[in-house]
Amino acid sequence: MSTGQTNGTRTSIRALQVIILTFTLIVLGRIFYLQIVEYEVYAALGQENSVRQEYVDPARGLIYDRHGELIVDNEPIFSITITPSLFDKSNIPLLADLLGVSDSLLTVKVQEAQQYSWYRTSRLFTEIDFPTFSAVQENLWQLPGIGHQIESKRHYPTQMKASHLLGYLREANESEYQQSEKIRLGDKIGKSGLEMIYEDSLRGDLGIRYLKVNAFGQALGEFDGNELGQIPEQGTNIITTIDTELQIFAEKLMEGKRGAVVAMNPNTGAILAMVSSPTYDLSKLAGRLDQDYWQAINADSTTPLYNRAISSRQPPGSTFKPLMGIIGLHMGIITPQTKIYNSGAYIRGRAYRDLAPVGEYDLQKAITYSSNTYFFSLMDKIATQGKLNEWSSLIKDFGLGVSSKVDLPNANTGLIPDSTYLNRRIGERRWGLGDLINFGVGQGMVSVSPIQIAQMTSTFANGGYRVKPHLVQVFKHPDGSITRVQTERTKIDWLRKEYLDVIQAGMRGVVTEGSGRWYANHPEIEIAGKTGTAQNPHGMDHGWFTSYAPLENPQIVVTAFVENAGFASTSAAPIASLVIEKYLQGETTRPYVYDYVLNFEPKEEEQDQPTPTPLPNQPIENE
């Protein structure tokens, strides 16, 4: 062989070696890329050819009333799921036809699932009816990546609405599921009420299971190595303080009205019933959202989603007077025997009207007959002695102007003004007695919610303890253990028994002699209470009545608030009286009062006395 041929052969061998080496390096590099760099992606794809991981939703915790009656449970629903990495978009028309939705809607849903995770299974649609579910199942062989889950939606087995108490579930938004390891795309979470406040307890923990699947993504049964899975843990069950029968009764009384009722145990703060009217139908917000209904209640001018019991801010009117009396006694400005003459108006630069009968009033009588003059005079002295800030601080000890700490979202703190607030609102040194004197009769800038008035009244009834209103009393955990909610009672250390004695006597007088005698008085139950009418510049005034019973051993406080209803003695008082009667006796024995409330029509005047033309910026009457 010549030298030239030898060199040529060597060159060819080397070239071949270079080609083989290059190919080998490419193959090894690709293997490295697939096995190391992109391991998570392709391992998941490879496994999904034979095994699919699915999350198993836990049963959401149940909710019971105080007597153990089930008031919120779960009922099964079907959901269609998708694993985007296995789904062929060319199948969108077929799937849309089976589901009875438009191609465009389904496309959007698929894109949302892809953005959430390309490889994780997530929901496309929930609460699919059984015929639709069956049709999808029959066609799974040509719909790789499509599956199903049997889930649940909330069910309400009683006649009780309690929508503002219980709350509803809605699908979590993007920020919510991205911030939580427990929430997935399509999961529903509490958006109001107890469902929202106790979401973490009610939700439970997800389970995981592994299924054998074929090339079309159809499940063939449990994977043999299913010990790798995780059993879901159901949510914690909750026992509330609600009395279902009382709640239903109070809801009936408030039908056709706007306002709120709060019934509470004055010794523990346990809420027995809470109504905000108008209300809405929770069943229409369970499962798949009824969009037409949702838009309707959001657009409704009566704001049914608004919880008036805890979120409204209204002047308390004359329900504030008993507390003013306590503050005056503590400050030493008055004694129980201090008498102030009412001439029909309190004169301080101008006339501040008083509809109470002309004559002298001590504190007890001033509460019973709701003399404005007495409390204008008291607030006048507090203001001129420079005690506004002390007054504001003492008022807040009773739960007004501060958080009630109730276990519901969006509770309002109300407003009890002090000098700092007035400087900010009106201007430094630009406010004076004219801005303050109406505070004495619960008007002006003073504002509260019904639950705060109930909290205040509980302190009058229980001997001077501020209690924390609450709706949950027991948590029953999945492992069988029980956690009881501790009652929070704080003694108001400066509040003396002799202060309360005169206040309680005055409030009892309201029901037996004063404005509450028509509808609040009961022949067998000693009820103490206070009416109040709050000015409303946009229509008829609002009616208040706060009360407790029995007088010597109080077991219930009821505060009723009715918007645009006129005088409290004929609007709010009969409602509260009936709720007390129902709770203490189990039935109502005054059909004339019950029928009156159900057929109530607001009245501009009291039935047995004329109402003088009101002076500007004055309370309409003395309730």
Buried (B, 14 or more C-beta within 10 A) or exposed (E): EEEEEEEEEEEEEEEEEEEEEEEEEEEEEEEEEBEEEEEEEEEBBEBBEEBBBBBBBBBBBBBBBBEEBBBBBBEEBBBBBBBBBBBEBEBBEBBBEBBEBEEEEBEEBBEBBBEBBBBBBBBBBBEBEEEBBEBBBEBBEEBBBBBBBEBBBBBBEBEBBBBBBBBBBBBBEEEBBEEBEBBBBBBBBBBBBBBBBBBEBBBBEBBBBBBBBEEEBBBEEEBEEBEEBEEBBBBBBBBBBBBBBBBBBBBBBBEEBBBBBBBBBBBBBBBBBBBBBBBBBBBBBBBBBBEEEBEEBEEEEEBBBBBBBBBBEBBBBBBBBBBBBBBBBBBEBBEBEBBBEBEBBBEEEEEBBBBBEEEEBBBBBBBBBBBBBBBBBBBBBBBEEEBBEBBBBBBBBBBBBBEBEBBBBEBBBBBBBBEEBBEEEBEEEEBEEEBBBBBBBBBBBBBBBBBBBBBBBBBBBBBBBBBBBBBBBBBBBBEEEEEEBEBBBEEBEEBEEEBBEBBBBBBBBBBBEBBBBBBBBBEEBBBBBBBBBBBBEEEBBBBBBBBBBBBEEBBBBBBBBBBBBBBBBBBBBBBBBBBBBBBBEEEBEBEEBBEBBEEBEBEEEBEEEEEEEBEEEBBBBBB
